[in-house]
């Protein structure tokens, strides 16, 4: 009899576990309608134009105070409808970020964020790749320094988009719209340097020197070099420094990878 009760309990636990696993696997493919996604959050298409969210629309960030690699914690900034995830491959020195999230722009953000609280000057750099060749063209991996973990925090960032756009931008104050400080097309910039972008990765760098933020790139294995003008933003210490990924599609998860990350508590260390 005890054995029979144990067997029934085991089968019940196994059944419930399979239901939960099935739900988790199915979640990233839920439709926008099923998730009640607002129309403004849908990505731009030939028949739809993405517009800024309402200024009073915010969702709380979900944070795990669990270290991952060199980072102290990880968050789903802006509480995306589908929870994100992340992992660290120590052999490849690669951070894999999974996220279904509408954007990092306008007056609020949604993205998976791996972060470290810091003060002073910062040098941050990483090789960027998109494993899924079919992802949305405006998805982006970012190197980003934020005042806090709120969805509308003041921030400075550099980003590589799925279509090859690279930009430096900042949100000057809480709940303000992001302002772009400069942009380049990776293909055109690589051609100017005499070649094509790396087929495996592009390396980005973000330097904070006082209140001045600078974009660095390496497109085809050349030494990291500054691109475009700087931007100025004051952040109170401590602030959050790290890497993030946004699928730009609120009901569909995608993946971005940042590898060989350099994070130094000093300027002039981009490499």
C-alpha positions as CSV (number, residue, x, y, z in Angstrom):
1,X,0.0,0.0,0.0
2,X,2.7,2.6,0.9
3,X,4.4,1.8,-2.4
4,X,1.1,2.3,-4.3
5,X,0.6,5.8,-2.7
6,X,4.1,6.7,-3.5
7,X,3.7,5.7,-7.2
8,X,0.5,7.7,-7.5
9,X,2.2,10.7,-5.9
10,X,5.1,10.4,-8.3
11,X,2.9,10.2,-11.3
12,X,0.9,13.2,-10.1
13,X,4.1,15.3,-9.6
14,X,5.4,14.1,-13.0
15,X,2.1,15.2,-14.7
16,X,2.0,18.6,-13.0
17,X,5.7,19.1,-13.9
18,X,5.0,18.3,-17.6
19,X,2.1,20.8,-17.6
20,X,4.3,23.5,-16.3
21,X,7.1,22.7,-18.7
22,X,4.6,22.7,-21.6
23,X,3.3,26.1,-20.6
24,X,6.8,27.6,-20.3
25,X,7.7,26.2,-23.7
26,X,4.5,27.6,-25.3
27,X,4.6,31.0,-23.6
28,X,7.1,32.7,-26.1
29,X,4.7,31.8,-29.0
30,X,1.6,33.4,-27.4
31,X,-0.1,35.8,-29.8
32,X,-0.2,39.5,-29.2
33,X,-3.9,39.4,-28.8
34,X,-3.7,36.7,-26.2
35,X,-1.2,38.8,-24.2
36,X,-3.4,41.9,-24.6
37,X,-0.5,43.8,-26.2
38,X,-1.3,47.5,-26.7
39,X,-1.3,48.6,-30.3
40,X,1.5,51.1,-29.8
41,X,3.8,48.2,-28.6
42,X,3.6,46.3,-31.9
43,X,6.6,46.5,-34.2
44,X,6.5,48.6,-37.3
45,X,5.4,46.8,-40.5
46,X,4.2,47.8,-43.9
47,X,0.7,48.2,-42.4
48,X,1.6,49.4,-38.9
49,X,3.6,52.3,-37.5
50,X,5.0,51.9,-34.1
51,X,4.4,55.0,-32.0
52,X,5.6,56.2,-28.5
53,X,3.9,54.7,-25.5
54,X,1.6,56.9,-23.4
55,X,3.7,59.0,-21.0
56,X,1.9,57.5,-18.0
57,X,2.3,53.9,-19.0
58,X,4.8,52.0,-16.9
59,X,5.3,48.5,-15.6
60,X,7.5,47.4,-12.7
61,X,10.8,45.8,-13.3
62,X,11.3,42.2,-12.2
63,X,14.7,41.6,-10.7
64,X,16.7,38.6,-9.7
65,X,19.5,39.4,-7.3
66,X,21.5,36.5,-8.6
67,X,25.1,37.0,-9.9
68,X,25.9,35.8,-13.4
69,X,29.5,35.9,-14.6
70,X,30.9,39.4,-13.8
71,X,27.5,40.9,-13.1
72,X,25.7,41.2,-9.8
73,X,22.2,40.7,-10.9
74,X,19.7,40.4,-13.8
75,X,16.4,42.1,-14.5
76,X,13.5,42.2,-16.9
77,X,13.3,46.0,-17.1
78,X,9.8,47.2,-17.7
79,X,8.2,43.9,-16.8
80,X,7.9,42.4,-20.4
81,X,4.7,40.3,-20.9
82,X,6.9,37.2,-21.4
83,X,9.7,36.7,-18.8
84,X,13.2,36.8,-20.2
85,X,16.1,34.6,-19.2
86,X,19.9,34.6,-19.4
87,X,22.9,32.3,-19.0
88,X,26.7,32.4,-19.1
89,X,28.9,30.0,-21.1
90,X,32.2,30.2,-19.3
91,X,34.0,28.2,-22.0
92,X,33.0,30.7,-24.7
93,X,32.9,33.7,-22.3
94,X,29.5,34.4,-23.7
95,X,26.3,35.8,-22.1
96,X,23.1,34.6,-23.7
97,X,20.2,36.9,-23.3
98,X,16.6,35.8,-24.2
99,X,13.8,38.4,-24.2
100,X,10.5,39.2,-25.7
101,X,10.2,43.0,-25.2
102,X,8.8,45.9,-27.2
103,X,11.7,48.4,-27.3
104,X,14.5,50.3,-25.6
105,X,13.5,53.8,-26.7
106,X,11.0,56.7,-26.3
107,X,10.2,57.3,-22.6
108,X,10.3,53.7,-21.3
109,X,12.2,50.5,-22.0
110,X,11.6,46.8,-21.9
111,X,14.6,44.4,-22.1
112,X,16.6,41.7,-20.3
113,X,19.5,43.4,-18.4
114,X,22.6,42.0,-16.7
115,X,24.0,44.6,-14.4
116,X,26.6,45.7,-11.9
117,X,26.3,48.7,-9.5
118,X,29.2,51.0,-10.0
119,X,30.5,54.5,-9.4
120,X,33.1,56.7,-11.2
121,X,34.4,56.1,-14.7
122,X,33.6,53.0,-16.7
123,X,34.9,51.1,-19.8
124,X,32.5,48.5,-21.2
125,X,33.0,46.5,-24.4
126,X,31.7,43.2,-25.9
127,X,31.4,41.2,-29.1
128,X,27.8,41.1,-30.3
129,X,26.0,38.4,-32.2
130,X,22.4,37.4,-33.1
131,X,22.1,33.6,-33.3
132,X,18.7,33.8,-35.0
133,X,19.2,35.2,-38.5
134,X,15.4,35.7,-38.9
135,X,14.8,38.1,-36.0
136,X,13.2,41.5,-36.3
137,X,15.5,44.1,-37.9
138,X,15.2,46.5,-35.0
139,X,16.1,44.1,-32.2
140,X,19.1,45.3,-30.3
141,X,21.9,44.2,-28.0
142,X,22.9,47.2,-25.9
143,X,25.8,48.3,-23.6
144,X,23.9,50.5,-21.2
145,X,24.5,52.6,-18.1
146,X,21.3,53.5,-16.2
147,X,20.5,55.5,-13.1
148,X,18.3,52.8,-11.7
149,X,16.2,49.8,-12.8
150,X,13.0,51.7,-13.5
151,X,11.6,51.4,-17.1
152,X,12.0,55.1,-17.6
153,X,15.4,55.7,-16.0
154,X,18.0,58.2,-17.2
155,X,20.6,56.3,-19.2
156,X,23.3,56.3,-21.8
157,X,23.7,53.4,-24.3
158,X,25.3,52.1,-27.4
159,X,23.4,49.5,-29.5
160,X,23.8,47.2,-32.4
161,X,20.5,46.6,-34.2
162,X,19.7,43.4,-36.1
163,X,19.8,45.2,-39.4
164,X,23.3,46.6,-38.7
165,X,22.5,50.1,-37.4
166,X,24.8,51.2,-34.5
167,X,23.9,54.2,-32.3
168,X,24.9,56.2,-29.2
169,X,21.9,57.6,-27.4
170,X,20.7,58.8,-24.0
171,X,17.6,59.5,-21.9
172,X,18.4,62.8,-20.2
173,X,16.0,62.5,-17.3
174,X,13.4,60.2,-15.8
175,X,10.4,59.6,-18.2
176,X,12.0,61.7,-20.9
177,X,12.3,60.6,-24.5
178,X,15.6,59.1,-25.6
179,X,17.8,61.3,-27.8
180,X,20.1,59.9,-30.3
181,X,23.6,61.4,-30.3
182,X,24.9,59.6,-33.4
183,X,24.5,56.6,-35.6
184,X,26.4,54.6,-38.3
185,X,25.6,51.8,-40.7
186,X,27.9,48.9,-39.9
187,X,28.2,47.9,-43.6
188,X,28.9,51.4,-44.9
189,X,31.4,52.1,-42.1
190,X,33.2,48.8,-42.7
191,X,33.4,49.7,-46.4
192,X,34.9,53.1,-45.5
193,X,37.6,51.2,-43.6
194,X,38.2,48.9,-46.6
195,X,36.2,45.7,-46.1
196,X,33.0,44.2,-44.8
197,X,31.7,43.7,-41.2
198,X,32.8,40.6,-39.4
199,X,30.5,37.7,-40.2
200,X,30.7,36.4,-36.7
201,X,30.5,39.5,-34.5
202,X,30.8,43.2,-34.2
203,X,32.5,44.7,-31.1
204,X,31.0,47.6,-29.4
205,X,32.4,49.8,-26.5
206,X,30.8,52.4,-24.2
207,X,33.1,54.6,-22.2
208,X,32.0,56.8,-19.3
209,X,34.5,59.5,-18.5
210,X,32.9,61.8,-15.9
211,X,29.7,62.9,-17.6
212,X,30.9,62.2,-21.1
213,X,29.9,59.0,-23.0
214,X,31.7,57.7,-26.1
215,X,30.9,55.0,-28.6
216,X,33.7,52.7,-29.8
217,X,33.5,50.0,-32.5
218,X,35.5,47.3,-34.2
219,X,33.7,46.1,-37.3
220,X,36.1,43.7,-38.9
221,X,38.8,42.9,-36.3
222,X,40.5,46.3,-36.4
223,X,41.5,48.0,-33.1
224,X,38.6,49.6,-31.3
225,X,38.1,53.2,-32.4
226,X,35.8,56.1,-31.5
227,X,32.9,56.7,-33.9
228,X,30.9,59.9,-34.0
229,X,30.5,62.6,-31.4
230,X,30.2,62.1,-27.6
231,X,27.1,62.7,-25.5
232,X,26.9,64.2,-22.0
233,X,24.7,62.9,-19.1
234,X,25.1,63.2,-15.4
235,X,24.3,60.1,-13.3
236,X,24.3,60.0,-9.5
237,X,26.5,57.3,-8.0
238,X,25.9,54.4,-7.7
239,X,24.4,53.6,-11.1
240,X,23.9,50.4,-13.0
241,X,26.3,49.2,-15.8
242,X,25.7,46.2,-18.0
243,X,24.5,44.5,-21.1
244,X,21.0,44.0,-22.4
245,X,18.8,42.6,-25.2
246,X,15.4,43.6,-26.7
247,X,13.6,41.5,-29.3
248,X,11.5,44.5,-30.3
249,X,8.5,42.1,-30.6
250,X,6.5,42.0,-27.3
251,X,5.0,38.6,-27.9
252,X,8.0,36.8,-29.4
253,X,11.2,35.9,-27.6
254,X,14.6,36.2,-29.4
255,X,18.2,35.9,-28.4
256,X,21.2,38.2,-28.3
257,X,24.7,37.3,-27.3
258,X,27.5,39.4,-25.8
259,X,30.8,37.7,-25.4
260,X,34.4,38.6,-24.3
261,X,33.0,41.3,-22.1
262,X,35.4,43.9,-20.7
263,X,34.2,45.9,-17.7
264,X,36.7,48.2,-16.0
265,X,36.1,50.8,-13.3
266,X,38.2,53.3,-15.3
267,X,38.0,55.2,-18.6
268,X,40.5,54.5,-21.4
269,X,40.3,50.7,-21.0
270,X,38.1,49.9,-24.0
271,X,39.6,47.0,-25.9
